Amino acid sequence: MSVLWIVQVVCVAVLARTVTPQVYDNTVEVEYPDAYYNEIGDGEQTEAEAPTETPAVPCTASEFSKWDKLFTMLENSQMKENMLLQYSDDIVKSGLKSLRTELQEIITQISGSHADNVESAIRRSEQRTEGKLKQTLEGLEEVADEIHQRHNLVIGQIAKLLRDQVYQLHTIENYCKSNQVKNFQTRDLEKEDRGGLQAISTQVQDLQEKLEIYSRATSRQILPAGCDMAIFFPMRSASMHAEVTPERSMKTRAFTVCMWIKPTQMLNKTVLFSYGTATNPLELQLLLSGSSAFFTVGGEADLVKARSAATEQSWAHLCGTWSSEQGLASLWVNGQKAASSPGVAEGHEIPANGVIILGQEYSGPALAKHFGFQDPFKAEEAFTGKLTGVNAWDRVLDQNEIAEQARADGQTCGSHGNLVAWGVSQVSEEGGVKMIY
């Protein structure tokens, strides 16, 4: 409607500019006598040369001639035309200004509605993602509970059989001890009893071996032997990670870190353990690249590499050791040395006041997030699977200590480090990471 109003105003201005000259279009005819040629005759010239006295005439206003009136009318018409043009220009400018204001309001309303739609779509997407994540976690909890119940049921049945066999064995032993009189018949009975005792002992040993094998198999499906809990990373996400609070200052010139891992998926880069400071966000790292493991110190990349260190859906034990004095870094896989490299960060000292992250790494900008800035982790570097038995020391463990840590039937989770002690050090789960038991 504003555009139509502006068009009407312009048309009125043009019409007024066309009509105004017609109002003042008066035809003035000036007739000159035929004998008037604006010439002076000889007699008039003589008369003009003669000095005559001009009588004094009072000062009176002269009347306007037709030419004066004509020029006055032209000046008035020109002035009115300029005033009308100025007025029409002001009207057009005012109309354009109001039109611009209305257009800006319309654009603002449209932008606001689109922003609201985008925000509501993002909220709906977040709600759906959160619902799916909760459903997945609930399903995994149900599966873990079912497996745990089956495991306890089978162990109970085997323990009952063992108790029955032990009871029978004790009964036979007591019977043999009570018979002091030895005769031919009793000796035959003793031979039979000894044969039965040996058969029972063999059965007990077989059951014990089967129980041990089953315990190892079920523990590898759930958690390694000696570990009561693990951190579960259900999916790759830019927010899923766990932060560990060390037991003491991380300032050291020697370091050892060990852990059990069961990766769900291994891509080009999967971060397991990361320690970073404000000056160097990649001070210490233990990570996977495909099936290979890497251990880095001081931010240098690919210092020690061990091939075929882990497989998907299987438990594996990894240890990384480093000494500043010798500059020797080593990687241990399942209790065996898999790779070592000399001259690694020789003379370097790990600084204090850093952050320990499991399942992710702090890049330079992301480390700033820890101190108040907003910058997410990288989802493509996130770990998926289970971690347990994470321990760290400010010294280099020897071969026997690492082998003891990697025993599947040992007390690996109970061997606590003095920097990070699994089950003792505080672990904060973030972004959907969950502690399972």
BALOZA-463508 format. One record per residue (C-alpha): x, y, z; residue in one letter; residue number from 1. Coordinates in nm, 2 decimals, always signed. Layout:
BEGIN
<r <X, Y, Z>, 'A', NUM> ...
//
This chain:
BEGIN
<r <+0.00, +0.00, +0.00>, 'M', 1> <r <+0.30, +0.24, +0.06>, 'S', 2> <r <+0.42, +0.19, -0.29>, 'V', 3> <r <+0.08, +0.28, -0.44>, 'L', 4> <r <+0.07, +0.59, -0.22>, 'W', 5> <r <+0.41, +0.71, -0.34>, 'I', 6> <r <+0.31, +0.65, -0.71>, 'V', 7> <r <-0.01, +0.87, -0.65>, 'Q', 8> <r <+0.20, +1.15, -0.50>, 'V', 9> <r <+0.44, +1.15, -0.79>, 'V', 10> <r <+0.15, +1.16, -1.04>, 'C', 11> <r <+0.00, +1.46, -0.86>, 'V', 12> <r <+0.34, +1.64, -0.86>, 'A', 13> <r <+0.38, +1.59, -1.24>, 'V', 14> <r <+0.02, +1.70, -1.31>, 'L', 15> <r <+0.07, +2.02, -1.10>, 'A', 16> <r <+0.39, +2.09, -1.29>, 'R', 17> <r <+0.20, +2.06, -1.62>, 'T', 18> <r <-0.10, +2.27, -1.52>, 'V', 19> <r <+0.09, +2.56, -1.36>, 'T', 20> <r <+0.24, +2.71, -1.68>, 'P', 21> <r <-0.11, +2.70, -1.84>, 'Q', 22> <r <-0.26, +2.91, -1.56>, 'V', 23> <r <-0.02, +3.19, -1.63>, 'Y', 24> <r <-0.02, +3.15, -2.01>, 'D', 25> <r <-0.17, +3.50, -2.09>, 'N', 26> <r <-0.10, +3.62, -2.44>, 'T', 27> <r <+0.01, +3.98, -2.44>, 'V', 28> <r <+0.00, +4.15, -2.78>, 'E', 29> <r <+0.20, +4.47, -2.82>, 'V', 30> <r <+0.11, +4.68, -3.12>, 'E', 31> <r <+0.34, +4.95, -3.25>, 'Y', 32> <r <+0.23, +5.23, -3.47>, 'P', 33> <r <+0.35, +5.20, -3.83>, 'D', 34> <r <+0.52, +5.54, -3.81>, 'A', 35> <r <+0.71, +5.45, -3.50>, 'Y', 36> <r <+1.06, +5.34, -3.59>, 'Y', 37> <r <+1.24, +5.47, -3.28>, 'N', 38> <r <+1.42, +5.74, -3.49>, 'E', 39> <r <+1.49, +6.11, -3.42>, 'I', 40> <r <+1.43, +6.36, -3.69>, 'G', 41> <r <+1.64, +6.66, -3.77>, 'D', 42> <r <+1.40, +6.90, -3.62>, 'G', 43> <r <+1.38, +6.70, -3.30>, 'E', 44> <r <+1.75, +6.67, -3.29>, 'Q', 45> <r <+1.79, +7.05, -3.31>, 'T', 46> <r <+1.53, +7.09, -3.04>, 'E', 47> <r <+1.70, +6.84, -2.82>, 'A', 48> <r <+2.03, +7.02, -2.86>, 'E', 49> <r <+1.89, +7.35, -2.75>, 'A', 50> <r <+1.92, +7.40, -2.38>, 'P', 51> <r <+1.58, +7.42, -2.22>, 'T', 52> <r <+1.48, +7.44, -1.86>, 'E', 53> <r <+1.29, +7.15, -1.73>, 'T', 54> <r <+1.02, +7.23, -1.49>, 'P', 55> <r <+1.03, +7.06, -1.15>, 'A', 56> <r <+0.79, +6.77, -1.14>, 'V', 57> <r <+0.69, +6.60, -0.82>, 'P', 58> <r <+0.83, +6.24, -0.76>, 'C', 59> <r <+0.55, +6.00, -0.84>, 'T', 60> <r <+0.56, +5.62, -0.89>, 'A', 61> <r <+0.55, +5.53, -1.25>, 'S', 62> <r <+0.29, +5.28, -1.37>, 'E', 63> <r <+0.40, +4.93, -1.47>, 'F', 64> <r <+0.40, +4.87, -1.83>, 'S', 65> <r <+0.28, +4.55, -1.99>, 'K', 66> <r <+0.63, +4.41, -2.01>, 'W', 67> <r <+0.69, +4.47, -1.64>, 'D', 68> <r <+0.37, +4.28, -1.56>, 'K', 69> <r <+0.47, +4.00, -1.80>, 'L', 70> <r <+0.81, +3.96, -1.63>, 'F', 71> <r <+0.65, +3.97, -1.29>, 'T', 72> <r <+0.41, +3.70, -1.38>, 'M', 73> <r <+0.69, +3.48, -1.52>, 'L', 74> <r <+0.89, +3.52, -1.20>, 'E', 75> <r <+0.59, +3.43, -0.98>, 'N', 76> <r <+0.51, +3.13, -1.19>, 'S', 77> <r <+0.88, +3.01, -1.18>, 'Q', 78> <r <+0.89, +3.06, -0.80>, 'M', 79> <r <+0.56, +2.86, -0.75>, 'K', 80> <r <+0.69, +2.59, -0.98>, 'E', 81> <r <+1.01, +2.56, -0.78>, 'N', 82> <r <+0.81, +2.55, -0.45>, 'M', 83> <r <+0.58, +2.28, -0.59>, 'L', 84> <r <+0.88, +2.07, -0.71>, 'L', 85> <r <+1.05, +2.10, -0.37>, 'Q', 86> <r <+0.73, +2.00, -0.20>, 'Y', 87> <r <+0.69, +1.69, -0.43>, 'S', 88> <r <+1.05, +1.59, -0.37>, 'D', 89> <r <+1.00, +1.61, +0.01>, 'D', 90> <r <+0.69, +1.39, -0.03>, 'I', 91> <r <+0.87, +1.13, -0.24>, 'V', 92> <r <+1.16, +1.12, +0.01>, 'K', 93> <r <+0.93, +1.08, +0.30>, 'S', 94> <r <+0.74, +0.80, +0.12>, 'G', 95> <r <+1.07, +0.62, +0.04>, 'L', 96> <r <+1.18, +0.65, +0.40>, 'K', 97> <r <+0.86, +0.50, +0.54>, 'S', 98> <r <+0.88, +0.23, +0.27>, 'L', 99> <r <+1.23, +0.14, +0.38>, 'R', 100> <r <+1.13, +0.13, +0.74>, 'T', 101> <r <+0.84, -0.11, +0.66>, 'E', 102> <r <+1.07, -0.33, +0.45>, 'L', 103> <r <+1.32, -0.35, +0.74>, 'Q', 104> <r <+1.04, -0.45, +0.98>, 'E', 105> <r <+0.93, -0.72, +0.74>, 'I', 106> <r <+1.28, -0.85, +0.70>, 'I', 107> <r <+1.33, -0.85, +1.08>, 'T', 108> <r <+1.01, -1.04, +1.13>, 'Q', 109> <r <+1.11, -1.30, +0.86>, 'I', 110> <r <+1.46, -1.34, +1.01>, 'S', 111> <r <+1.32, -1.38, +1.36>, 'G', 112> <r <+1.08, -1.65, +1.24>, 'S', 113> <r <+1.36, -1.84, +1.06>, 'H', 114> <r <+1.58, -1.81, +1.37>, 'A', 115> <r <+1.31, -1.95, +1.59>, 'D', 116> <r <+1.25, -2.24, +1.34>, 'N', 117> <r <+1.63, -2.33, +1.33>, 'V', 118> <r <+1.65, -2.31, +1.71>, 'E', 119> <r <+1.35, -2.54, +1.76>, 'S', 120> <r <+1.49, -2.78, +1.50>, 'A', 121> <r <+1.82, -2.79, +1.69>, 'I', 122> <r <+1.64, -2.85, +2.02>, 'R', 123> <r <+1.43, -3.14, +1.87>, 'R', 124> <r <+1.75, -3.29, +1.72>, 'S', 125> <r <+1.92, -3.27, +2.06>, 'E', 126> <r <+1.62, -3.43, +2.23>, 'Q', 127> <r <+1.61, -3.72, +1.98>, 'R', 128> <r <+1.99, -3.78, +2.01>, 'T', 129> <r <+1.97, -3.78, +2.39>, 'E', 130> <r <+1.68, -4.02, +2.38>, 'G', 131> <r <+1.86, -4.26, +2.15>, 'K', 132> <r <+2.17, -4.24, +2.37>, 'L', 133> <r <+1.97, -4.32, +2.68>, 'K', 134> <r <+1.80, -4.61, +2.51>, 'Q', 135> <r <+2.14, -4.75, +2.40>, 'T', 136> <r <+2.29, -4.72, +2.75>, 'L', 137> <r <+1.98, -4.89, +2.90>, 'E', 138> <r <+2.01, -5.17, +2.65>, 'G', 139> <r <+2.38, -5.22, +2.73>, 'L', 140> <r <+2.30, -5.22, +3.10>, 'E', 141> <r <+2.04, -5.49, +3.06>, 'E', 142> <r <+2.28, -5.70, +2.85>, 'V', 143> <r <+2.56, -5.66, +3.11>, 'A', 144> <r <+2.32, -5.76, +3.39>, 'D', 145> <r <+2.21, -6.06, +3.20>, 'E', 146> <r <+2.56, -6.18, +3.13>, 'I', 147> <r <+2.66, -6.12, +3.49>, 'H', 148> <r <+2.36, -6.33, +3.62>, 'Q', 149> <r <+2.45, -6.61, +3.38>, 'R', 150> <r <+2.81, -6.60, +3.50>, 'H', 151> <r <+2.70, -6.61, +3.87>, 'N', 152> <r <+2.46, -6.90, +3.80>, 'L', 153> <r <+2.72, -7.12, +3.62>, 'V', 154> <r <+2.98, -7.04, +3.89>, 'I', 155> <r <+2.73, -7.14, +4.16>, 'G', 156> <r <+2.65, -7.47, +3.99>, 'Q', 157> <r <+3.02, -7.55, +3.95>, 'I', 158> <r <+3.09, -7.46, +4.32>, 'A', 159> <r <+2.80, -7.69, +4.43>, 'K', 160> <r <+2.95, -7.98, +4.23>, 'L', 161> <r <+3.29, -7.91, +4.39>, 'L', 162> <r <+3.15, -7.91, +4.74>, 'R', 163> <r <+2.97, -8.24, +4.67>, 'D', 164> <r <+3.29, -8.40, +4.54>, 'Q', 165> <r <+3.50, -8.26, +4.84>, 'V', 166> <r <+3.24, -8.40, +5.08>, 'Y', 167> <r <+3.26, -8.74, +4.92>, 'Q', 168> <r <+3.64, -8.73, +4.93>, 'L', 169> <r <+3.64, -8.64, +5.30>, 'H', 170> <r <+3.39, -8.92, +5.37>, 'T', 171> <r <+3.61, -9.18, +5.20>, 'I', 172> <r <+3.93, -9.05, +5.38>, 'E', 173> <r <+3.76, -9.08, +5.72>, 'N', 174> <r <+3.63, -9.42, +5.64>, 'Y', 175> <r <+3.98, -9.54, +5.54>, 'C', 176> <r <+4.13, -9.40, +5.86>, 'K', 177> <r <+3.88, -9.56, +6.09>, 'S', 178> <r <+3.95, -9.91, +5.95>, 'N', 179> <r <+4.24, -10.04, +6.15>, 'Q', 180> <r <+4.19, -10.41, +6.10>, 'V', 181> <r <+4.35, -10.51, +5.77>, 'K', 182> <r <+4.24, -10.85, +5.62>, 'N', 183> <r <+4.22, -10.98, +5.28>, 'F', 184> <r <+3.87, -10.86, +5.22>, 'Q', 185> <r <+3.94, -10.52, +5.37>, 'T', 186> <r <+4.25, -10.49, +5.15>, 'R', 187> <r <+4.04, -10.55, +4.85>, 'D', 188> <r <+3.80, -10.28, +4.97>, 'L', 189> <r <+4.09, -10.04, +5.03>, 'E', 190> <r <+4.22, -10.10, +4.67>, 'K', 191> <r <+3.87, -10.02, +4.54>, 'E', 192> <r <+3.85, -9.72, +4.77>, 'D', 193> <r <+4.19, -9.60, +4.65>, 'R', 194> <r <+4.08, -9.64, +4.29>, 'G', 195> <r <+3.76, -9.45, +4.36>, 'G', 196> <r <+3.96, -9.18, +4.55>, 'L', 197> <r <+4.19, -9.13, +4.25>, 'Q', 198> <r <+3.89, -9.11, +4.01>, 'A', 199> <r <+3.73, -8.85, +4.23>, 'I', 200> <r <+4.05, -8.65, +4.26>, 'S', 201> <r <+4.09, -8.66, +3.88>, 'T', 202> <r <+3.73, -8.53, +3.85>, 'Q', 203> <r <+3.79, -8.25, +4.10>, 'V', 204> <r <+4.10, -8.14, +3.91>, 'Q', 205> <r <+3.91, -8.14, +3.58>, 'D', 206> <r <+3.64, -7.93, +3.73>, 'L', 207> <r <+3.89, -7.69, +3.88>, 'Q', 208> <r <+4.06, -7.65, +3.54>, 'E', 209> <r <+3.72, -7.60, +3.37>, 'K', 210> <r <+3.62, -7.34, +3.63>, 'L', 211> <r <+3.95, -7.15, +3.58>, 'E', 212> <r <+3.91, -7.16, +3.20>, 'I', 213> <r <+3.54, -7.04, +3.23>, 'Y', 214> <r <+3.64, -6.76, +3.47>, 'S', 215> <r <+3.90, -6.64, +3.24>, 'R', 216> <r <+3.67, -6.65, +2.94>, 'A', 217> <r <+3.38, -6.47, +3.12>, 'T', 218> <r <+3.62, -6.21, +3.27>, 'S', 219> <r <+3.75, -6.13, +2.92>, 'R', 220> <r <+3.39, -6.08, +2.80>, 'Q', 221> <r <+3.31, -5.84, +3.09>, 'I', 222> <r <+3.63, -5.71, +3.27>, 'L', 223> <r <+3.98, -5.84, +3.31>, 'P', 224> <r <+4.05, -6.04, +3.63>, 'A', 225> <r <+4.10, -5.82, +3.93>, 'G', 226> <r <+3.91, -5.52, +3.79>, 'C', 227> <r <+3.58, -5.43, +3.95>, 'D', 228> <r <+3.49, -5.13, +3.72>, 'M', 229> <r <+3.56, -4.98, +3.38>, 'A', 230> <r <+3.48, -4.66, +3.19>, 'I', 231> <r <+3.24, -4.72, +2.90>, 'F', 232> <r <+3.25, -4.49, +2.59>, 'F', 233> <r <+2.94, -4.58, +2.40>, 'P', 234> <r <+3.00, -4.37, +2.08>, 'M', 235> <r <+3.23, -4.12, +1.92>, 'R', 236> <r <+3.14, -3.77, +2.03>, 'S', 237> <r <+3.31, -3.43, +2.07>, 'A', 238> <r <+3.19, -3.42, +2.43>, 'S', 239> <r <+3.25, -3.77, +2.56>, 'M', 240> <r <+3.57, -3.79, +2.78>, 'H', 241> <r <+3.68, -3.86, +3.13>, 'A', 242> <r <+3.90, -3.63, +3.34>, 'E', 243> <r <+4.13, -3.78, +3.61>, 'V', 244> <r <+4.26, -3.60, +3.91>, 'T', 245> <r <+4.62, -3.71, +3.99>, 'P', 246> <r <+4.72, -3.81, +4.34>, 'E', 247> <r <+5.02, -3.58, +4.34>, 'R', 248> <r <+5.21, -3.33, +4.12>, 'S', 249> <r <+5.28, -3.46, +3.77>, 'M', 250> <r <+5.62, -3.29, +3.76>, 'K', 251> <r <+5.87, -3.57, +3.69>, 'T', 252> <r <+6.16, -3.69, +3.48>, 'R', 253> <r <+6.04, -4.05, +3.44>, 'A', 254> <r <+5.70, -4.18, +3.37>, 'F', 255> <r <+5.50, -4.51, +3.32>, 'T', 256> <r <+5.14, -4.55, +3.23>, 'V', 257> <r <+4.95, -4.88, +3.20>, 'C', 258> <r <+4.59, -4.97, +3.12>, 'M', 259> <r <+4.35, -5.23, +2.99>, 'W', 260> <r <+4.16, -5.14, +2.67>, 'I', 261> <r <+3.88, -5.30, +2.47>, 'K', 262> <r <+3.81, -5.08, +2.16>, 'P', 263> <r <+3.49, -5.10, +1.98>, 'T', 264> <r <+3.63, -4.93, +1.67>, 'Q', 265> <r <+3.98, -4.83, +1.57>, 'M', 266> <r <+4.03, -4.55, +1.31>, 'L', 267> <r <+4.33, -4.35, +1.20>, 'N', 268> <r <+4.37, -4.18, +1.54>, 'K', 269> <r <+4.21, -4.30, +1.87>, 'T', 270> <r <+4.33, -4.12, +2.19>, 'V', 271> <r <+4.35, -4.34, +2.50>, 'L', 272> <r <+4.55, -4.13, +2.75>, 'F', 273> <r <+4.65, -3.76, +2.72>, 'S', 274> <r <+4.82, -3.52, +2.96>, 'Y', 275> <r <+4.85, -3.15, +2.86>, 'G', 276> <r <+4.95, -2.82, +3.00>, 'T', 277> <r <+4.88, -2.46, +2.91>, 'A', 278> <r <+5.22, -2.44, +2.72>, 'T', 279> <r <+5.20, -2.79, +2.56>, 'N', 280> <r <+4.86, -2.96, +2.53>, 'P', 281> <r <+5.02, -3.28, +2.40>, 'L', 282> <r <+5.28, -3.34, +2.67>, 'E', 283> <r <+5.21, -3.71, +2.71>, 'L', 284> <r <+5.00, -3.93, +2.49>, 'Q', 285> <r <+4.91, -4.30, +2.45>, 'L', 286> <r <+4.70, -4.36, +2.14>, 'L', 287> <r <+4.60, -4.60, +1.87>, 'L', 288> <r <+4.62, -4.57, +1.49>, 'S', 289> <r <+4.44, -4.87, +1.34>, 'G', 290> <r <+4.58, -5.17, +1.52>, 'S', 291> <r <+4.91, -4.99, +1.61>, 'S', 292> <r <+4.99, -4.82, +1.94>, 'A', 293> <r <+5.19, -4.50, +1.98>, 'F', 294> <r <+5.35, -4.34, +2.29>, 'F', 295> <r <+5.47, -3.98, +2.27>, 'T', 296> <r <+5.65, -3.75, +2.51>, 'V', 297> <r <+5.70, -3.37, +2.50>, 'G', 298> <r <+5.46, -3.32, +2.21>, 'G', 299> <r <+5.68, -3.50, +1.95>, 'E', 300> <r <+5.47, -3.73, +1.72>, 'A', 301> <r <+5.52, -4.10, +1.66>, 'D', 302> <r <+5.81, -4.15, +1.89>, 'L', 303> <r <+5.75, -4.52, +1.97>, 'V', 304> <r <+5.53, -4.74, +1.76>, 'K', 305> <r <+5.41, -5.10, +1.82>, 'A', 306> <r <+5.23, -5.28, +1.54>, 'R', 307> <r <+4.93, -5.52, +1.60>, 'S', 308> <r <+4.89, -5.40, +1.96>, 'A', 309> <r <+4.51, -5.43, +1.98>, 'A', 310> <r <+4.21, -5.57, +1.81>, 'T', 311> <r <+3.85, -5.47, +1.81>, 'E', 312> <r <+3.62, -5.63, +2.07>, 'Q', 313> <r <+3.91, -5.78, +2.26>, 'S', 314> <r <+4.09, -5.69, +2.58>, 'W', 315> <r <+4.45, -5.58, +2.55>, 'A', 316> <r <+4.70, -5.45, +2.80>, 'H', 317> <r <+4.93, -5.15, +2.71>, 'L', 318> <r <+5.21, -4.98, +2.90>, 'C', 319> <r <+5.43, -4.69, +2.80>, 'G', 320> <r <+5.76, -4.61, +2.98>, 'T', 321> <r <+6.00, -4.31, +2.95>, 'W', 322> <r <+6.31, -4.19, +3.12>, 'S', 323> <r <+6.46, -3.84, +3.08>, 'S', 324> <r <+6.80, -3.94, +3.20>, 'E', 325> <r <+6.85, -4.20, +2.92>, 'Q', 326> <r <+6.59, -4.06, +2.68>, 'G', 327> <r <+6.46, -4.42, +2.63>, 'L', 328> <r <+6.09, -4.47, +2.55>, 'A', 329> <r <+5.93, -4.82, +2.53>, 'S', 330> <r <+5.59, -4.97, +2.45>, 'L', 331> <r <+5.47, -5.29, +2.62>, 'W', 332> <r <+5.18, -5.50, +2.48>, 'V', 333> <r <+5.03, -5.77, +2.70>, 'N', 334> <r <+5.34, -5.78, +2.93>, 'G', 335> <r <+5.59, -5.81, +2.65>, 'Q', 336> <r <+5.82, -5.53, +2.51>, 'K', 337> <r <+5.69, -5.45, +2.16>, 'A', 338> <r <+5.90, -5.14, +2.07>, 'A', 339> <r <+6.16, -4.90, +2.21>, 'S', 340> <r <+6.33, -4.59, +2.09>, 'S', 341> <r <+6.64, -4.40, +2.24>, 'P', 342> <r <+6.69, -4.03, +2.25>, 'G', 343> <r <+6.33, -3.95, +2.32>, 'V', 344> <r <+6.30, -3.61, +2.49>, 'A', 345> <r <+6.63, -3.66, +2.66>, 'E', 346> <r <+6.68, -3.41, +2.95>, 'G', 347> <r <+6.31, -3.31, +2.94>, 'H', 348> <r <+6.10, -3.26, +3.25>, 'E', 349> <r <+5.72, -3.32, +3.25>, 'I', 350> <r <+5.57, -3.00, +3.40>, 'P', 351> <r <+5.30, -2.98, +3.66>, 'A', 352> <r <+4.96, -2.82, +3.67>, 'N', 353> <r <+4.83, -3.01, +3.36>, 'G', 354> <r <+4.51, -3.20, +3.29>, 'V', 355> <r <+4.47, -3.58, +3.24>, 'I', 356> <r <+4.21, -3.68, +2.99>, 'I', 357> <r <+4.09, -4.04, +2.90>, 'L', 358> <r <+3.94, -4.11, +2.56>, 'G', 359> <r <+4.02, -3.76, +2.41>, 'Q', 360> <r <+4.30, -3.51, +2.38>, 'E', 361> <r <+4.32, -3.13, +2.44>, 'Y', 362> <r <+4.43, -2.94, +2.13>, 'S', 363> <r <+4.57, -2.59, +2.18>, 'G', 364> <r <+4.23, -2.41, +2.15>, 'P', 365> <r <+4.04, -2.69, +2.33>, 'A', 366> <r <+4.28, -2.66, +2.62>, 'L', 367> <r <+4.16, -2.30, +2.65>, 'A', 368> <r <+3.81, -2.44, +2.70>, 'K', 369> <r <+3.92, -2.59, +3.03>, 'H', 370> <r <+4.01, -2.24, +3.15>, 'F', 371> <r <+3.68, -2.08, +3.04>, 'G', 372> <r <+3.68, -2.06, +2.66>, 'F', 373> <r <+3.44, -2.25, +2.43>, 'Q', 374> <r <+3.60, -2.50, +2.19>, 'D', 375> <r <+3.49, -2.86, +2.16>, 'P', 376> <r <+3.70, -3.18, +2.13>, 'F', 377> <r <+3.73, -3.36, +1.80>, 'K', 378> <r <+3.48, -3.64, +1.75>, 'A', 379> <r <+3.70, -3.82, +1.50>, 'E', 380> <r <+3.97, -3.87, +1.77>, 'E', 381> <r <+3.74, -4.00, +2.04>, 'A', 382> <r <+3.77, -4.35, +2.19>, 'F', 383> <r <+3.48, -4.60, +2.18>, 'T', 384> <r <+3.49, -4.90, +2.40>, 'G', 385> <r <+3.60, -4.98, +2.76>, 'K', 386> <r <+3.90, -4.86, +2.96>, 'L', 387> <r <+4.01, -5.00, +3.30>, 'T', 388> <r <+4.31, -5.05, +3.52>, 'G', 389> <r <+4.46, -4.70, +3.44>, 'V', 390> <r <+4.76, -4.65, +3.66>, 'N', 391> <r <+5.06, -4.41, +3.63>, 'A', 392> <r <+5.40, -4.38, +3.82>, 'W', 393> <r <+5.67, -4.12, +3.83>, 'D', 394> <r <+5.93, -4.39, +3.76>, 'R', 395> <r <+6.01, -4.66, +3.50>, 'V', 396> <r <+5.86, -5.00, +3.59>, 'L', 397> <r <+6.08, -5.30, +3.52>, 'D', 398> <r <+5.99, -5.60, +3.31>, 'Q', 399> <r <+5.86, -5.82, +3.60>, 'N', 400> <r <+5.64, -5.54, +3.73>, 'E', 401> <r <+5.49, -5.48, +3.39>, 'I', 402> <r <+5.44, -5.86, +3.33>, 'A', 403> <r <+5.25, -5.87, +3.67>, 'E', 404> <r <+5.04, -5.58, +3.56>, 'Q', 405> <r <+4.94, -5.76, +3.24>, 'A', 406> <r <+4.84, -6.09, +3.40>, 'R', 407> <r <+4.48, -6.17, +3.30>, 'A', 408> <r <+4.43, -6.38, +3.62>, 'D', 409> <r <+4.62, -6.15, +3.85>, 'G', 410> <r <+4.54, -5.85, +4.06>, 'Q', 411> <r <+4.63, -5.59, +3.79>, 'T', 412> <r <+4.37, -5.34, +3.89>, 'C', 413> <r <+4.49, -5.36, +4.25>, 'G', 414> <r <+4.85, -5.25, +4.16>, 'S', 415> <r <+4.80, -4.88, +4.22>, 'H', 416> <r <+5.03, -4.61, +4.07>, 'G', 417> <r <+5.15, -4.32, +4.28>, 'N', 418> <r <+5.04, -4.06, +4.03>, 'L', 419> <r <+4.72, -4.22, +3.91>, 'V', 420> <r <+4.57, -4.51, +4.11>, 'A', 421> <r <+4.27, -4.69, +3.95>, 'W', 422> <r <+3.98, -4.71, +4.19>, 'G', 423> <r <+4.14, -4.45, +4.42>, 'V', 424> <r <+4.20, -4.14, +4.20>, 'S', 425> <r <+3.89, -3.92, +4.12>, 'Q', 426> <r <+3.75, -3.98, +3.77>, 'V', 427> <r <+3.49, -3.74, +3.63>, 'S', 428> <r <+3.27, -3.87, +3.35>, 'E', 429> <r <+3.16, -3.61, +3.09>, 'E', 430> <r <+2.93, -3.61, +2.79>, 'G', 431> <r <+2.76, -3.95, +2.84>, 'G', 432> <r <+3.06, -4.15, +2.95>, 'V', 433> <r <+2.95, -4.41, +3.21>, 'K', 434> <r <+3.12, -4.61, +3.48>, 'M', 435> <r <+3.02, -4.98, +3.47>, 'I', 436> <r <+3.08, -5.25, +3.73>, 'Y', 437> 
//
